């Protein structure tokens, strides 16, 4: 938990009273997935941050370098070359670089940097257990809608105070989770609204994961462990 997040939560003054009943963070039925699919995503996420052996590329094509990384990592890895071409990244770029003690994510970043890719214009996502590399514009189109039960954080105050807490929670989320993506802030992708203590959030898959971790951090700080709602 960063100092910045802790300070923001203190400022908005969230209460720690957990409402009676079950208050789980739930996925919307729209986004219902099997345990197998969730496990595959978790495996791909772990593979991205697992250590990789040192490797040297000398005058190899970018596509071949990534193919070798995929084989060494032993996980599904797909590069959307059509979308990468939009940001002027070609599979035929020549790569010469030594990789030393990086993770798969780190190796991909280095190799693409050497190939001239602008790191602000491409990204990595996990979709159905597959690691996907594509332009940020392309990845931003892959959004999901999920419902988060936040009644234990919002509490049961009078109307005006309740709305203040809702507004503060929404502001915290928009400040911490890719601020420029929210439609309310001029973005093209993300949206959030509250209904009866439920937050209905449209975001990319990766940002939904970040949001779940943020909410876990909020609960860890401000909800009594004996009354904490399951997440």
ABEGO torsion letter per residue (X at the ends): XBAAAAAAAAAAGBBABBBBEBBBBBBBAAABBBAAAAAAAAAAAAAAABBBBBBBBBGBBAAAAAAAAAAAAGBBBBBBAAAAAAAGBBAABBBBBBBBGBBAAAAAAAAAAAAGBBAAABBBBBBGGBBBBBBAAAAAABBBBBBBBAAAAAEBBBAAAAAAAAAAAAAAAAAABGAAABAAAGBAABBBBBBGGBBBBBBBAAAAAAAAAAAAAAAAAABBAAABBBX
